Amino acid sequence: MARGIVVQMSEKGDFKKTFKFLKAMQEKKFLSNLDKYGERGVQLLSENTPRDTGLTASSWYYKIEDDGETLTLTWYNSNVKKDYFNVALMLQYGHATKNGGWVEGIDYINPALKPLFDEMEKDIWEEVKSQ
């Protein structure tokens, strides 16, 4: 007769910390400080935006959107010319001129937000671990 495999398990303690962690994840408590990051991103973008009149630099804002499954923090710039020409993106990526020339873009958005993304990653991970 073939012998089966016997698996024995024992546990010590309880699952209070696990349940607390899962409840915090479900309630998205670890992302409760998104406004802080949104405001800091606006500040960094404003400080790093190339200036002529300062209008583009002062036109940054953010939105936090929650569709029930995903929480999204997005930065926008409201300085739009002719209803379609976003000046912040023109500065970032470059643009054509009226006479057929090209103005090279300046990568100012990525370097401005990189330290914030690093800080967010560290802070959010610490908050997740502390739950």
PyMOL commands that set and color helices and strands:
alter all, ss='L'
color gray80, all
select helices_A, chain A and resi 16-26+29-31+34-48+57-59+87-93+109-130
alter helices_A, ss='H'
color red, helices_A
select strands_A, chain A and resi 60-66+71-77+80-81+85-86+94-96+102-104
alter strands_A, ss='S'
color yellow, strands_A
deselect
rebuild
show_as cartoon
